[in-house]
Amino acid sequence: MEKNKDWEELEQWAENDKQTKIDTYKIDINDMDKNKNNVDKVIKFFGTTIKASTAFFIILGAILIFNILLLVDIGISNVKTMSNADINSILDLYGTIEKEIISKEVDENENGKYIFELKNNKEIRFTAIKNWGKISNDFTSQYQKYIFDNWNSDVKSKFEVSESIDENGMLTYENYISIEETSQISEATEYLIDFLEYAEKWNKENKIIKVWQQKEGQFIVPIKVYIKDKEKMIHPYHAMFVTADDIRNEVK
């Protein structure tokens, strides 16, 4: 009982002390402490938020600066290419092709005529003409002619050849099938596909053009082949990565 009385006295003392502080300061000091803790929590939250936001904007700024510098570098590279192209990059459009220069007739600025040879097949050679930022070559024509000439198939007789050589010794070469009636288009399309399939098979066996994105059944070999219906030209194969079914649909 004595302990309970002591406890009640302590509670009464605490209550009296609280009331004295309220009478003196006209405000509850305990509530101020609670509010101070709440304010501290809010300040701490905003501090953390500001730090996170600052870090975010720093990272964002770094990314923007990197992209700007990359665009500037690409722009400078393009300007250099336009003013003086890299002769060794002329076949990059077709994928990875191992080649080497075997002869050249050029001036002090490296402009002029180059003769290349494929490392994986030294029987295939092609010519490139460089004039500062402009480079022309007959790789696709020389490549296609070699493939067609070495194609052993009864279907080969269905094709006609269009070829010419210009004043620089550069070859222009195409294969096509002539038809007399529209009903022959489907059959002619299958002949084109036969040739393309042979070209792809030959390319894989000889490892001339290598494109890692190529999937099974896709054509990547750069070949100019079409169907000639009187004066009308039908070009069902004019882009990389198409399939035989894509070509059939294109003809339709």
Salt bridges, closest charged atoms under 4 A:
ASP17 OD2 - LYS21 NZ 3.57
ASP28 OD2 - LYS18 NZ 3.64
ASP40 OD2 - LYS36 NZ 3.31
GLU100 OE2 - LYS122 NZ 3.29
GLU110 OE1 - LYS104 NZ 3.30
GLU117 OE1 - LYS122 NZ 3.52
GLU117 OE2 - ARG125 NE 3.00
ASP149 OD2 - LYS145 NZ 3.43
GLU163 OE1 - LYS145 NZ 3.68
GLU190 OE2 - ARG248 NE 2.75
ASP229 OD1 - LYS230 NZ 3.99
ASP245 OD1 - ARG248 NH1 2.76
GLU250 OE2 - HIS238 NE2 3.41
